[in-house]
Amino acid sequence: MASCDTLPQRASSAETTTGRLPPLQLSCLTPGPTIDLAALSGRPVLVNLWASWCGPCREEMPALQAAHEQYGEQVQFLGVDSKDTTEAGAAFLDDIGVTYPQVVDPEGELLNHLGVPGLPVTVLLDEEGRIAATHIGQLDSESIEELLADVTI
């Protein structure tokens, strides 16, 4: 699994801006820095909220890993293990071989902020850190490509 050091971030602003992720500080699931979600910018970022206990999340993860391998030079991928234990999340990722950065949100603060009733949820940020699209529910390879179409070359 990749370290969170690879995530592009700008200096964080104390203001919460509409159309952006909240200024949540989430710990990296692997050794690495804490990530400020509101500071993600520099290139598009696909943020996927998941949990090891979520069946659809488990089913979509291989497609997300494949998309990361295909589009990772153009789009940064970030997983957010939500309402889960760090141990269960890390074991699941190890089992399926996910290599993009992952953070933990044990209380589900981001999920609550987005106002979505359940997992999985995927949010696409543009290079300025603004929310470009939100997908509620399980993704497959085709829906990931459709989601990324506007931000990839």
C-alpha positions, -999 to 999 in steps of 0.1 A, spaced: 0 0 0 13 34 -9 22 60 17 1 91 22 32 111 13 22 110 -23 -10 130 -19 -8 165 -34 -19 191 -9 -19 229 -7 -18 249 24 -50 244 43 -75 272 48 -94 277 81 -125 284 60 -148 257 49 -157 264 13 -188 251 -4 -181 225 -29 -150 211 -11 -144 184 13 -144 195 50 -111 203 68 -109 169 84 -75 156 95 -74 119 89 -46 95 98 -28 75 71 -36 37 74 1 31 68 29 50 83 27 85 68 14 120 75 -21 130 86 -41 142 56 -62 174 56 -90 165 32 -97 202 25 -62 207 13 -62 180 -15 -54 197 -47 -27 199 -75 -43 172 -96 -76 154 -96 -83 131 -67 -107 102 -66 -118 97 -29 -135 64 -22 -152 59 12 -154 22 21 -153 -3 50 -141 -39 53 -175 -50 65 -193 -35 34 -200 -61 7 -203 -37 -22 -171 -19 -11 -153 -52 -11 -166 -60 -46 -156 -26 -61 -121 -24 -46 -104 -45 -73 -119 -22 -100 -106 8 -81 -72 -7 -79 -72 -15 -116 -82 21 -123 -54 34 -101 -30 13 -121 -43 27 -154 -49 64 -144 -26 69 -114 -3 92 -133 -32 116 -141 -55 111 -110 -45 106 -74 -66 79 -56 -74 80 -19 -93 55 1 -111 64 33 -118 35 56 -150 46 73 -166 33 105 -142 4 106 -113 -8 127 -78 0 114 -69 -37 118 -98 -50 97 -93 -23 71 -55 -30 68 -60 -68 66 -86 -64 38 -64 -41 18 -34 -65 22 -56 -95 11 -65 -78 -22 -33 -59 -29 -44 -23 -29 -15 0 -35 -29 35 -34 -30 57 -2 -56 50 25 -67 70 55 -89 61 84 -121 78 95 -133 56 124 -162 78 133 -174 83 97 -171 121 99 -167 125 61 -196 102 54 -218 123 78 -206 155 62 -216 143 27 -250 134 41 -250 99 25 -268 71 42 -243 43 35 -212 30 18 -196 29 -7 -194 66 -18 -169 80 -43 -161 117 -47 -141 131 -75 -122 164 -68 -108 186 -96 -72 199 -96 -84 228 -74 -98 205 -48 -134 212 -57 -160 184 -58 -165 177 -95 -188 146 -90 -202 123 -64 -212 86 -70 -233 68 -44 -231 30 -45 -208 4 -60 -186 13 -89 -175 -10 -117 -148 -5 -143 -171 12 -167 -186 36 -142 -151 45 -129 -141 54 -165 -172 75 -169 -165 93 -136 -129 100 -146 -137 110 -183 -138 147 -175 -105 148 -157 -83 124 -177 -66 130 -210 
